[in-house]
Amino acid sequence: MRKPSHVLKYFEDKLEKDPNHKFSDIYRNFYNLEFYLEAYKNITKSKGSMTPGSDGETLDGMSLERINKIIESMKNGTYQPTPARRVYIQKKNSDKKRPLGIPSTDDKLVQEMVRMFLTEIYEPRFSNCSHGFRPNRSCHTALESIKNTFTGVKWIIEGDIKACFDSFDHEVLIGLLERRIRDSRFINLVRKMLKAGYMEQWTYKESLSGTPQGSGVSPILANIYMTELDAFIAELGYLFDTPAPRRKSNPQYNNISQRLARIKKKLASKKGDHESLIKKLKLAQKQLLNTQPGVTFDLIFKRLKYNRYADDFIVGIIGSKWEAEIIKQAIKKFLTETLKLTLSEEKTKITHSGKMFRYLGFDITVSRSQATKRDKNGVLKRAWTGKVQLYVPQEKWLNKLKQYEAISITMGQDKKETWVAQSRRRLVNKTVRCIIEKFNAEISGLYNFYQIAENVSTLHHFFRFMKSSMLKTLAVKFNMSVTKVMKKFAINGIIGVDYETKEGTKRREFYHDGFTKKEINRDVEDVVAEYLKYEKPNRIAGRLKAGLCEVCGCRSDNIQMHHIKALKNLANRNKFEVIMKKRNTKSLALCPECFEKAQASK
């Protein structure tokens, strides 16, 4: 059997020779045990790997025999995905709930394999404007792209598609796959996944549209679908952009610049009245700073910029509002007629770039600031005009405080809100170290996301409430005042607690590193080829194929993997937990007899 890395390298080589190559030999790889073991390794890393699907099965009990049954069903064409178990999860800071489908574990294996093939085929062809669900890309890379490319835009189209992922047309998606894939059995496998349906309150319901949210294959399918929008807007940009390399210069600005140059030349030659020249120099510099270098309404310089993260997208226009409206209508028509999606009229707005618009959790604006600073030559220049600036919205950190139950909000008689930090009762029974680590993780998580914002220092307000909440939580835990908590745990004003490790005593301190703005990391990272990810040894597959029970040491042809959800659940209640805790692992390879004992001990 060929190694997955070799097969995927073959795919990459084909695309290098012919970017439009159509693949016709994918399905046969679903007979390859090594691919299933790689998929197994990948899904064990997921937090939801131990969540049961509608068949009640999880990763617990995974074996070569179980995988071989899937392979046999692939060979004889009887494989049929199990309907996903539908659950509803609460949307953040909303009363609404989002549907989530949980596939069976066997389906997760097959979906992961499909994802591996589709990623290798499509990832190199995705647009640079797309940042969601992609390797080495994130919200920060999307924001970096906006800062670099949206400079000077005048109008912003804030795109919003109604129920985007739930509305993908299956036939449109299959048609897109058939452009690059000529393997009918593979196409039919994807079609089965799309049509598998879901179980809700023990009632089967068909999937008439959309990708199976919650599945491993959904993100790549979504990007394949939305890449058509990327290509369409790229074509719009090609038609909209004008050949002019820059805005037409302002004649008034040019005249002042030339006058300033003549004054500097006279000063350098020491001709004329020095004091009079200095006055003229300062006046010319002031006039220059108050004059736009380019024509405000330049009909020969137009640009269209675009950025997308998953189903959220924005379009930046250097042009008129009327042209922005035409582009919005063109996008709406394309989505409706070609992709069978609906652009929300209420939420898709055209905003002047001088105002704040919300994207990826940031408030964004294109600065009109007239503030100046000196360049390296000592010349005063308007350093921020036309540049994109990112801000932390107050509601974001306030909603986090509400989510963590770290504050209580009361309304006074004057109808003004009063925010007061409160203890978090759910954390009281945890150790002091765990409480501090929990608060640290929440503070650092928010800071790491917003560290690129201009006003990131506003998180000091968030920090003060979190610090007060932590002190009150410890006060409740030890039944003492906040003042006594500070005396008990603070050293030089820094709260912390000592704990023992194998290396000796260490101290876990409460966060005290401040909130300074950091620039987006612009270093170009080497993108590792997809196939190289599968060159590393598959340790979990090696344990499964070794045929050795990791508890009793006996040999067996039917080794089964025993899994737990999290290491923190281990409490030395039986010999299996003792071994897992000692090895710091969430899985054990067991013979049938030991596996039955492990199941009985749960």
N, C-alpha and C positions, 0 to 999 in steps of 0.2 A: 504494500500500500504506500502511495506517495505521501510525503510529508506535506501538511498544509502550506508551509512556507514555500515549498517548491511549486505547488500548484498556483498559488497566488502570484509568485514571481513570474510564472508563465503568462498569467493574465496581464501583468504590468508590461512585460516585454512585447506582447501583442499590441498593446495600446501605444507603446513608444514607436513601433514600426508603422502602425496605422491607427490614428486617433479615432477613426470612424469604424473600427473593426466590430463586427457583430459576432457575439459569442454563441456557439451552438453546442457546447459540450460541458455544461455546468452540472446538470442533474446527476450525472454518473458519480460525481463526488459525494453524493448523499449515500453511497454504498461504502464509503471509506470510514472505517472506525476512528482513524486518527483525527478526522475533522470533528466528530462528536466529542472526543476527549478534549479537544481544544475549546469547543463550545462549552463543555462542562466546566473547564477551568475558568472561562470568562464569567459564566453566570454565578459561580460560587462567590465572586467578589461583590455581587450586588446585594444590597441590604434586603431586597425583597425576594431573595432566592428561596427563603424558607416559608414564604407565604403560599398557602395551598390554593390551587385553582378549583374549578367546579367539580373535579374528580376527587378532591381531597388529598391528592398526592403532593409531596414536596421533594426536595433533593434527598431527603433522608431515605436510605435504601437504594441509592443509585448503584448499579452493578453493570458489568459487561453484558450479562444476560438481558437486562432491561434495554440496553442500547441496541443489542443485536435484534431484538424484537422490532424496534423502530426501523432498523435497516431492512429487515425482511419485508415490513409493510411498504417501504419505499420501493423495493424491488418489484413486488407484485401489484403495486398501485392501489393498495387498500388503505394507505395512510390517510386519515381524516382528522384535521385539528378538532380538539374538544372546544365547545363553546366556552368563552371566558367567563369567569365569575365577576359580575359587575358590582362594584361598591361605589359609594359616593364619599368624597373627601371634602372637607370644609375649605373654601377659598379663604385666603388670608384677608382679614379685616373686612369680611363680607358675610352676609347671611346665606348667600348662595353656596351650592355645592357642585363640585366637578365630578362627572362620572369617570371611573377608572376601571379598566378591564384587567383582570388577573388571569393570565393563561395557565394551563397546566404545565408541570415541569417538563414533560416530554416535548410539549409544543415550544417551550422556551429554548430547548436544545436546537430544534429545527429552525426556529426563528433566528437564533444567534448565527447559525450557519448561513442562512439567507442574508443576514446583515453583513457577514464577512465578505461574501461574494459581491453584493451590490456596492459595498464601500470601495472595494478594489476597482470595480468597473467605473463607478460614477464620481468618486471623490476628486480625482484629478480634473474633471470637467466642470465642477461647480464654480460658480462665479466668485471672484474675490470680494464682491459686495455682500456675500452671504456668510453669516457668522454663527448661526445656531446649530446645535447638534453636530458639530464638526471637530475633528482632531485639531489640537493646538489653536483653537479659536474659542472665544468667550465674549461675554458682555464687554469686557475691557478692550478686546481687539476691535469690536464694533465701534466703541466710543473713540478709540485711537484713530480709526479710519475717518470718523466724522470730523475730529479735530484737524486732521490733515487735509481733507478734501472739501469740506463744506465752508471753507474760508470765503467770506464775502457774499454768501448767498443771501437773497432778499426775501424769498418766500419759501415756506415749508409746507409740504403736503404730508399730513400725519395720517398714514394709512391704517385702516382697521377693517378686517374681513370678518363677517358674521360667522361664528361657529366654524372657523376655518378647518380644523382637523376632522371635525365631524361631517364636513360637507364635501370632502374629496369624492369626485365621481369615479367609481371603480373602473368603468370602461375607458375613461380618459387616462387613468393611471396605467392600466394594462397596455393601452396604446403607446404610452411613453416608454414603457419597458420594452416593448417589441421593436422600438427603433434601434436598440442596442443589443437585444438578446433574441436569438433565433431558436432557442431551445423551448419547444412547446411544453415539455414536461415540467420544466422549471417555472414557466409562466403559469401553468395550471396550478402548481403548488402555491404560488403567491396568490392566485385567485381564490384558492381554498381558504387561505388565511384571511383574506378580506371578507369572505362570505361565511366565515365560521359562526358568526352570531355570538350571543352572550346569554347567560342565565341571570335573571333578576327575580328574586323572591321565588326561586324554584320554577320559574316560567321561562321557556326558551323564546328568544326574540331574534329576528333576522337582522343582519347588518346590511342595510341597503346602500349605505354610503359611508365615507370616512375610513381612516386607517385605524387599526386596533390599538387605541390608546392604552398605554401600560405595557405593551409588548416591546420586545427588543428590536423589532423590525420597523416599528412605526416612525422613529426619527428619520431614518434614511429614506423611507418611502415619501415622507413629507417633503424632504429636501429635493427629491427627484421631481415631485409635483410642482413645488414652488420655484424650481429653477427655470421653469417656463416663464414665470413672471420676471425673473432676473433678466432673461434673454430679451424679453419684450421691452423692458425699460431701457436696457442697453441700446436697443435699436432706436427707441425714442430719443435717447441722448445723442446718438450718432446723427439723427436727422435735425435735432434741435440746436446742437452746438454749432457755433459759427467759427470760421477759420481764424478770426482775429486772435492773436496770442494773449492780448491783454486789453483792458479797458482803454478807450480813447482818452488821451491826456487832456486835462483841463487847460485851455490857453491862458487863463488868468494865473493858474499855478505855474505854468512855464515862464510867464513874464516875470513873476516875482522871483523865481529861481534864478533866472538870468541876471536880474538886478542884484540879487544877493551875491552871485558869483563875481560881478563887476566890483561890488563894494569890497569883497574879500581881497580881490586882486589889487585894488588901490591901497588897502591897509598893508598888504604884504610888500608893496613897492615903497611904502612910507611917503606917498604923495598926497597932498591935500591936508585939510584940517582933520587931525586925528579924532578929536572929540566929536566933531560933526559926523564923521564916518561911523563911529561907534554907535551913535544915536540912530543913524540910518540902518545900520546892521541889525540892531535890536528890533527896530520897527519892521524891517523886512522879514526877520525870523518869526515875529509874532503873526504877521499877515500870512506867512507861509503855513504856519500851524493851523490857522483858522480857515484855510482854503483846501477844498477837496482836490487831491492830485488827479483824480479821474472824473470823467463826466458821469453825473448821477444816473441819467437815463441814456445809456449807450445802446443804440439800436443795432450796432454791428458786433457787440460782444455779448454772447448768451451762453449759458452753461446749464447742464442738468446733472445733478449729483444724486446718488442713490445708496441706501444702506438697508439691509434686512437682517433681522434676527428672528428665526423661526417664522411666525406669522405676523410679526410686527415689522413695519417698514416705514421709512420716511424718504421723501424726495425733496431735494433742495433745488431751487430755481434762481438763477441769475437772469432776471427778465422781469416781465410785468405780471401783475396778478391775473390779468386776462389770460395770459399764456399758461400760467399755473392752473387755471380753471380748465383750459382745454386739455392739458396733460392729465388732470384728474379724471376727466370724462373719458379720455382714451383708455386709461387704466381700468376704469369701471367697465367699459365695454368689453375689453379683453378678458377680464375676470369672468364676466357674465357669459360671453359667447364661447370662449375657448376653454376655460377651466371650470365652468359651471359653478363659480363662487360668487358671493354677493358682497359688494363693498358697502359698508355701513355709511349711509348718508349723514347720520347724526354724529358719528364719531370721527369720520374722515373730514378733517378741517384743513383749511388753508390759512396758515398763521404767518404774520409778518415776523421775520427772523429776529427783529429787535425785541420782540416779546418772548416770554418764557414758553417753551413747549416741552411736554413730558415724553421721555423715551428711555426705556430700559431702567426705569426707577430714578432717573436724573431729571432735573430741570435744566434745560439747555437754551442758550441764547447766543446770537452772533453779536458781539460787542460793538456798540457805537461810542465807546468811551473816547474822550478827547484828551485823556491823561497822557503825559509825555514822560519820556526818560531818555537819557543820553546813550547813544550807541558807543561802540568801542573807539570811535574817533572824536567823541565828545559832542556830537551833534544831537540837538534835541529832536526827537521824533515821536509821533503818536504810535506807541508800541502795541496797543491792543485793538485798535479799530479794525473791524472786519473779522476778528478771530473768534473761534468757537469757545465758549466757556461753559463749564459744567458746575451745577450746584446741587447740594443736598436739600431735598424738600423737607421742611419741618415735619410734615405729616408722616414721613417715613420713620424717623426715629421715635416720634410720639406713638405711632402704631406698634412699634416694637415693644415699647414700654407697656402698652396695653396687652399685647400678646403674651408677654412674660409675666403679667400681673404684678408688675413692679411699682405701679402707681395707682392711686385712686383719684378720680376726678369728681369734684362736687361743684354745683352751680349755686352761687351766692344770690342774695336778694337783688343785687345790682346786675344780675344776669352775666356775671363774669365767672369764668372757670377758675377753679383753684386746684392745682396739681400737687399732690402730696405723696411722697415715696411711702411704700408699705412693705411689710414683710411678705415673703413668699412661703406660705404654709406647706406647700408641696415639697419644699427642699429641707424643711426643718429636721427630718429624720436622717438626712445624709450626714456624712462626716464633714468636718470643717474644710478639709482639703477638697472634697468633692464640691462643696458649695462654692468655694473660691474658684475652682476650675470651671464650674458651670458659668458663673458670671464672667470670668475672663474670656471664655469661648464666645459668649454672646457679644461682648464688647468688641473683641478683636474681629469677629466675623463682620460686624457692621462697618468697622473702621477699614478693614481690608477692601471692602467693596467700594466705599466712598472716599478712599484716600486720595483719589485723583481730582476731587472736587475743589473748586476755588474756595468754598467756605467750609471745608472739612472741619475747621476748628469749632464749628457750631455743635459738633458732637460732644463738646465739653458739657453741654446741658444734659445730654443723654447720660454721660458718665456720672454726673453728680447724682442724678436720680438712682442710677444703678448702684452706686456706692452706698447711698443712704438705704436702699432696699436691702443690700447685702448685710449691712450693719444691723438693721432691724430684724433680719432673718436670724442672725447669730444671737441677737438679744433674746428673741423668743426661744431659741434652742436652749440657751443656758439660763433663761429666766433672770436676766440681769438688764441693766440699762445700757444704752448705746455708749455712754461715756466709759462704763466699765469694760465693755467689749473692746474699745480702743486701747484701754490700758492693758488688757489681757493679750491682745494679738498684734498691736502695732509696735514697730521698732523704728525710731526716727521718722515717725509719721506714716510709714508704709505697713499696711496690714498684711499679715502672712501667718503661716503655721508651719512648724517643723514636723517632718515625718522621717521614718527610718527606711533605708534601702540597704541592699547588699553592700553598696559602696560607702555606707555611713549615713549620717544625718543630713538631710537636705531641707530646704525651705521653699514652700510654695507661696509666692507673694501675689497680692491683688494687683491688677493692671495699674501701671503708673508711668507708661511710656509717652503719654501725650497724644496729640492729634495734629500732626503737621502734614501739609500737602506734599504729595509725592508725584513725580511726573510718571506718565505712562511709560512702561518699559518699551523703548523703541528698538532694542537690540533684535536683530533678525535671528530667529532660531532655526536651526537645521530641522527640517521636517523629516522624521523617520518614515521610511517607506512602510506601508501597511504590512507587507509580507514579513518584514523583519521582526514584527511583534511576536510572531509564532516560531521564531528560531530558538527562543529560550526553552530550557528543559521544562516539561510539563510534569511537575512533581506529583500533583494529585492523581494524574493518569498513571504515573509510575507506581504509586502505592496501590492503585486499583489493579494493575496488571501483574504486580509482584506475586499475588496469590498467598500473601502472608498475613495472618491475623495479628494486629498490633496490640492485642490484649493477652491472648493465650499462647501466641507464637506458632500455632498449627498451620499447616498448609491447606488451602482449599481452592477449588476451581470456581467457587461462587462467592467471591469476596463482595461484601456490600458496604457501602460508605454510610457511616452514622454521622449525621450533621446536627449541630445546634444553631440557634439563631444568633447568639452573641456570647462572647467570652464572659461578660459581666454576669451572665446567668449561671455560671459554674459556681457551685457552693460545696464541693467535696461530699455530696450526698451519697455517692456510690463510687465504685472503683473506676468506672468510665470517666466520671467527672474529675477524679483525682489525676488520672493519666492525662486528660485533655488540658487541665490547668497547669500541670507540670510541663507539658510540651508547648503550652501557649498556642493551641490549635483548636479550631471549631469543628474538626472532623476526625474520625477514626476509621481505618479499614478493618472490618470485622468478618469473621467466619459466620455462617448462618446461626450457629448456636449462641455465640456471643452477641450477635445482632438482636436475637430474640430477647436475650437478657437485658440488653440496653433499652429495648423498647418497653419491656416490662417495668424497668426502673424509673421511667419518666414520671 
